[in-house]
């Protein structure tokens, strides 16, 4: 019964989010990664290996003297890597069926002013799409998907091989391309 509820919730949330994305107009800009100071990272937990890739990406951003905030979507069946101390994880209960954040952590993340919001997944999950749509980041960066043009200002396409290698390439290409951008 819970599985059917979750599927229905995610379907309705996806429809509501797509409508909100089409109707929402937010002034976006590009400051260039070199000038950026605040960065948001949004991703879903899929495996310890992916989690490690994301942690490396976060360390790379911090090594560039960026202030980084992170949110990670998990499910009950996921087992978070024991050494991760993942304090920024949430599940589908933190977002209502109409896309309103119930969690203070998510509300704070959405209200934060980011120069860049990096989305480190190859597909857009309805719960995370809701956060992407409501966030006013200056520039949202994600994987290329023609169906998600309303979610990102910059999209990076990677050749698909294995999931972990794909995420590694995505993270690397995101840093490379945003690093090449000049503020406008």
Buried (B, 14 or more C-beta within 10 A) or exposed (E): EEEEEBEEBBEBBBEBBBEBBEEEEEEEEBBBBEEBEBBBBBBBBBBBBBBBBBBEBBEBBEEBEBBBBBBBBBEEEBEBBEEBEBEBBBBBEBBBBEBEBEBEBBBEBBEBEBBBBBBBBBEBBBBBBBBBBBBBBBBBBBBBBEEBEBBBBBBBEBEEEEBBEBBBBBBBBBBEBBEEBEEE
